[in-house]
Amino acid sequence: MLFVIHCLDHPGKVADRLAHYDAHKSYLSTAPMTSVVSGPLLADDHEAMIGSMFIVEAESFEAVKEFNANDPFNAAGIWQDIRIHPFSMRVDNRGAR
């Protein structure tokens, strides 16, 4: 099953995000699920990072919740709002480029 994880940062957390980036990246590389797409959400200026978005393939909602709870960004208190939803991919144009 696919799931979307949408996380918005607490205001003013860019420095904390950068300080924990290596741990976050390492954690993602050892995740027990497949990360289909992931990356930072950007502010209207297209530069300032304000959150994170992931599409992951996992066996259950509970597995995704646990994965997200153990992310170093979450442990560091960077994310203010976290939403996890099942996702039904209807279109995938990545191969059409």
Secondary structure, 3 states (H helix, E strand, C coil): CEEEEEEEECCCCHHHHHHCHHHHHHHHHCCCCEEEEEEEEECCCCCCEEEEEEEEECCCHHHHHHHHHCCHHHHCCCEEEEEEEEECCCCCCHHHC
